Each structure stands twice: as C-alpha cells, then as structure tokens.
Amino acid sequence: MPEISIIVPVFNTGKYLSNCLDSILGQTFSGFEVICVDDGSTDESADILAKYAKNDNRVKIIAQNNAGLSEARNNGLEAASGKYVLFVDSDDSIHTRTLEITHALAERHTADVVSFSYVRIDHLYKDISQIDNSKDTPYKLTNKPLFFCNKKGKWSISFTAWGKLFRSSIIKNRKFIPGIYFEDYPYIVCLLKSQPTTIILQTKLYNYTYNPSSITQTNVTPRKIQDYHIGLNYIYNECFGSKEFKFILRNIFPNILKQQFNLILRSEERDKKVLWESFQNELVDLNRKKCIRLIGNKLRRYIMYRKLIKNAK
C-alpha cells in the first residue's frame, strides 16, 4: 500500500501534462501512487496518460465524462489508498523533494496537514526552488490553522487544495462541492475549521503555472459569481455558530467578496450590468444572514455593498 496518493485531475492540459507527471515520478520519495482522473479531455491528454501508465505501474487512470474539477478530485479520493493525499493540478508541477520533506514532517509531528508555499512560473517545469540541505526546513506547528488562512506575513495558508499534504483520514469523507467553479476555498476553510494539527512551511515546493485558459484566468461570468455565492453559503452552513465564525466573517467573507468586486470592475463594460445584478443578489442574501459588516472591508467598498443592497428590487 502506498504512503501517499497523488491525485491529478486532467482536462485538456496536454501542453503541460508530461512536465507535471515527470516532476511527480522524479520524486526523491518513492512510496506513492499517482491517480490521474481524466475529466473527458478532448486533446492529447488521454494518450499521454496511457503512455505513462504503461511505463510506470504507479500511474493509475480514471476516466470520467466531463463533470468538472470537483468531481475529478472526489473520484480520485474514492480511489486513493495512501495514508496521505496530495493534490497536484495537471498544468502545475512539484519540487523533487516535495514528498520527502512533507511526509517526514507529517510523520514526525503526527500532523494532519502540511501546507507549503509555491512559485508562480510562466513556462514549463523547471526546478527553481532552492532548498538548503544543510539544515531543517523552517516551519510552524499549529492546531488552529484557520487563523493563518490567507494571512499576510511570514506564515500563511492559501485557500487552494494544492500545496498541501493531507492525512487521508481527515479528508476521505469530505467532498468538494460538485459542479461549481472556485471549489477550493469552501473546502479548505471548512476543513481547517475542524482544527487539524497543521504544519506551515514557507518553503516553495509547488510550481504554479500561469495558464491563460484556466478557470481563474478567464473572464468572470454571472455563473462564476453564483458559484462564489454557493461557496460562501456552504461555509456559512458548516461554520455558523462555531467559535471560528467571527474570524470567518472578518477575514474570509470580505476576501471572497473583494475578489468578485475587483473581477467585475475589470470586466468588459458590456458585461457589467448583469454581473452587478448577480453580485447584488449575493449581497442581499448574505446581508439577510448578517454576513455583510464593515469590519474586514475597506470603507469605500463597504459603502458600495450597502448601496447595492439598498437598491435591490
């Protein structure tokens, strides 16, 4: 049985896929399986996967009709047999020592999550993170990881599912919301709210590839605004009444609303009317739940939210 299951959702990333898989198969730690979930790719991705699976029995392929990233990850989780799980997006790559370092720390501290940093790259895989082999990698150990979510400064945990090694037992029964964009942040927030023992690394072990055709880089749509709303409602339903909820209202909600606000401001003028209407509906619903507050928001943006809410039909 492998120690680590690496889940790689794949959808039309043939340009990047070999570099992703090479970075995984070239790890200094060998006790892993790679579960590649082909989400109905129509490019050369399926052929690339077949070639790798033929040459390395650690590579396993799951084929599904196009259902989105959430379902690909969920199906990968069902098939995973490792003690730990790592998500790697198929247009990204990882440092050659990612598994070695994160696994050692997780075992040493009986950690549930090991979160690490990333480098943004605009080209194909290159092992650009420099790690000092002469001393231990600096890290922070906490059982209140939510309070480090998207925090500025030395120790921070991102909203992304990638960039983290998870103990399987804490995520096997937790599913990503199917059928939505931006599924990472509600998943991570609700997981960290349960106070798993977490190690935070500053070390850059993940190479995030700028892909202009990825979900996060393409234009905002009313559907995407609605999906942000679904994610916030999911957090509200999971976390309301908890002692962490005040932190969520002050830090997580304002951050996600700001992302949407800025995306709409940068959108094409012809699209703004319908986007503002979708955002307005979200604000009205969240205000009804008492989730729109001044604290955590810039005053100018908060005033704009209040105007939108007041002018709602």
Disulfide bonds with the S-S distance in Angstrom:
none
